[in-house]
């Protein structure tokens, strides 16, 4: 089991990096001896899970197979796809499904609205929990986990460079719990807005979001969109039962 844990640690280190890493860098981050790290890398490379070039090691094409298997067999995704399609058609906005993973949220599915988002939002992208749709997932966390999350967040700025005040965020998360949805304007992408609601259930680990430009989501539309995303979240929960 220890060998398996070490291999997963190495994969996660490569997954976190936006560029290739040298053997010494991987060993240092994994806190493993060079020789042990090299053996792990050799096995992972032979199975296509990592790739190597003169600049170092990076995730390999073999990881796509596991991702594809998850995307095609996940009960959550199978339940969410038709609901997201209906939500995008009814609102004209891009509908997305996120799931909490540690201190991030991951994009699992997306259906474009009448006007596709002007920025890329790839499936599998990891996004923060303290900004945008992530706030509806952060609001469902217990006090201890939320405190730990906020202690670990390194960048507490919005897209416009304004700081995220901890006390103000905690007050906003309380409001999210009270009204059942979260809204955001220009927090991750300038000029964009979103409304999101969490699926009901233990820990509220998944959420539905609609997103568009600020012109497409004016203040007077937020409340109705809040109702729409809550309905969508309930519909997905019901399809899972």
C-alpha positions in Angstrom: 0.0 0.0 0.0 2.9 2.4 0.7 4.2 1.9 -2.8 0.8 2.7 -4.2 0.5 5.8 -2.0 3.9 7.0 -3.2 2.9 6.5 -6.9 -0.3 8.5 -6.4 1.7 11.3 -4.6 4.0 11.5 -7.7 1.0 11.7 -10.0 -0.6 14.4 -8.0 2.6 16.4 -8.0 2.8 16.2 -11.8 -0.9 17.0 -12.0 -0.5 20.2 -9.9 2.3 21.4 -12.1 1.7 23.5 -15.2 5.0 22.5 -16.7 7.3 19.5 -16.9 9.3 18.7 -13.7 12.8 17.3 -13.3 13.4 14.2 -11.3 15.0 16.2 -8.5 12.0 18.5 -8.3 9.6 15.6 -8.0 11.6 13.8 -5.4 11.9 17.0 -3.3 8.1 17.7 -3.5 7.3 14.1 -2.7 9.9 13.9 0.0 11.3 10.7 -1.4 14.8 9.6 -2.2 15.9 10.1 -5.8 16.3 6.4 -6.4 12.8 5.6 -5.2 11.3 8.4 -7.2 13.1 7.2 -10.3 11.7 3.7 -9.9 8.2 5.0 -9.6 8.6 7.3 -12.6 9.9 4.4 -14.7 6.8 2.2 -13.9 4.4 5.1 -14.6 6.1 5.9 -17.8 6.0 2.3 -19.0 2.3 2.3 -18.5 1.8 5.6 -20.3 0.6 7.5 -17.2 3.5 10.0 -17.5 5.7 11.2 -20.3 9.3 12.4 -20.4 11.2 14.7 -22.7 14.4 16.8 -22.3 12.6 19.3 -20.1 11.4 16.7 -17.6 8.3 14.6 -16.7 4.6 15.5 -17.2 1.2 13.7 -17.1 0.9 11.1 -19.9 -1.9 10.3 -22.4 -2.7 7.1 -20.4 -4.4 9.3 -17.7 -7.1 10.2 -20.3 -8.4 6.6 -20.2 -9.3 6.9 -16.5 -10.8 10.3 -17.0 -13.0 9.0 -19.9 -14.1 6.0 -17.8 -15.2 8.4 -15.0 -17.0 10.7 -17.4 -19.0 7.9 -19.0 -19.9 5.9 -15.9 -20.4 8.4 -13.2 -24.0 8.3 -11.9 -23.7 12.0 -11.0 -22.8 13.0 -14.6 -25.5 10.7 -16.1 -28.1 12.3 -13.9 -26.8 15.9 -14.5 -26.4 16.0 -18.3 -30.1 16.2 -19.3 -30.8 18.7 -16.5 -27.9 20.9 -17.6 -29.2 20.8 -21.2 -32.6 22.0 -20.1 -31.2 24.6 -17.8 -29.0 26.1 -20.6 -32.0 26.0 -23.0 -34.3 27.7 -20.6 -31.9 30.4 -19.4 -29.8 31.0 -22.5 -26.8 30.8 -20.2 -23.9 28.3 -20.0 -24.8 25.6 -17.5 -22.1 23.8 -15.6 -21.7 21.1 -13.0 -18.9 21.3 -10.4 -17.8 18.9 -7.7 -15.7 19.7 -4.6 -12.3 18.0 -4.5 -10.3 18.9 -1.4 -9.9 22.7 -1.4 -10.9 23.1 -5.0 -13.9 22.5 -7.3 -13.6 20.6 -10.5 -15.5 21.2 -13.7 -17.3 18.0 -14.6 -19.8 19.0 -17.3 -20.8 22.0 -19.3 -23.5 22.9 -21.8 -23.2 26.1 -23.7 -25.9 28.7 -23.7 -27.1 30.9 -26.6 -23.8 32.7 -26.4 -20.9 30.5 -25.4 -18.6 31.8 -22.7 -15.8 34.0 -24.1 -13.2 32.3 -21.9 -12.1 28.6 -21.8 -13.5 26.4 -19.0 -12.1 23.0 -19.7 -13.6 19.8 -18.2 -11.3 18.8 -15.3 -10.2 22.3 -14.6 -9.6 23.0 -10.9 -11.1 26.2 -9.6 -11.1 27.9 -6.2 -13.9 27.4 -3.6 -13.8 31.0 -2.3 -14.7 32.6 -5.6 -17.6 32.3 -8.0 -19.7 29.2 -7.9 -17.2 27.7 -5.4 -18.8 29.8 -2.6 -22.0 27.6 -2.6 -19.8 24.6 -1.9 -17.7 26.5 0.7 -20.9 27.5 2.4 -21.7 23.8 3.0 -18.4 23.1 4.7 -18.2 22.7 8.5 -16.5 25.4 10.5 -13.2 23.5 11.0 -12.8 22.6 7.3 -13.7 26.1 6.2 -11.2 27.7 8.5 -8.5 25.3 7.2 -9.5 26.2 3.6 -9.2 29.9 4.2 -5.9 29.5 6.0 -4.5 27.6 3.0 -5.7 30.0 0.3 -2.7 31.8 -1.0 -4.3 34.2 -3.5 -7.3 36.0 -2.0 -7.9 38.5 -4.8 -10.7 38.7 -7.3 -10.2 39.1 -11.1 -10.2 42.9 -10.7 -7.4 42.8 -8.1 -9.6 43.6 -5.1 -8.9 41.6 -1.9 -11.3 39.0 -0.5 -11.8 40.0 3.2 -12.2 36.9 5.4 -14.9 38.3 7.6 -16.9 39.6 4.6 -16.6 36.2 2.9 -17.8 34.4 6.0 -20.8 36.7 6.2 -21.5 36.1 2.5 -21.3 32.3 3.0 -23.9 32.6 5.8 -26.2 34.5 3.4 -25.7 31.7 0.8 -26.8 29.2 3.3 -29.9 31.3 4.1 -31.1 31.9 0.6 -29.9 28.7 -1.0 -27.7 30.0 -3.8 -24.6 32.1 -4.5 -24.0 34.8 -7.0 -20.8 36.3 -8.3 -19.9 39.3 -10.5 -16.4 39.6 -12.0 -14.8 37.4 -9.3 -12.9 35.0 -11.5 -13.3 36.6 -15.0 -13.8 40.3 -15.6 -17.2 41.2 -17.0 -18.7 37.8 -16.2 -21.3 36.8 -13.7 -22.8 33.6 -12.3 -25.4 32.1 -10.0 -25.0 28.6 -8.4 -26.8 26.2 -6.1 -25.5 23.1 -4.3 -27.0 19.7 -4.6 -28.7 18.5 -1.5 -27.1 15.7 0.5 -24.2 15.1 2.9 -21.6 17.8 2.6 -23.1 19.3 -0.6 -20.1 18.2 -2.7 -21.6 19.2 -6.1 -23.1 22.3 -7.5 -24.9 23.6 -10.6 -24.1 27.0 -12.1 -25.3 29.3 -14.8 -22.8 31.8 -16.2 -22.8 34.6 -18.7 -21.8 38.2 -19.1 -22.8 40.8 -16.6 -25.3 42.2 -19.2 -26.9 38.7 -19.4 -27.2 38.4 -15.6 -28.3 41.8 -14.4 -29.1 42.3 -10.7 -32.9 42.1 -11.3 -32.4 38.6 -12.9 -30.4 37.0 -10.1 -33.3 36.0 -7.8 -35.1 34.1 -10.6 -31.9 32.4 -11.7 -31.4 31.4 -8.1 -34.7 29.6 -8.3 -33.7 28.0 -11.6 -30.4 26.6 -10.3 -32.0 25.4 -7.1 -34.6 23.5 -9.2 -31.9 22.0 -11.4 -29.9 20.9 -8.3 -33.0 19.3 -6.9 -33.7 17.6 -10.2 -30.2 16.1 -10.3 -30.5 14.9 -6.7 -33.8 13.3 -7.4 -32.5 11.5 -10.5 -29.7 10.1 -8.4 -32.1 8.6 -5.8 
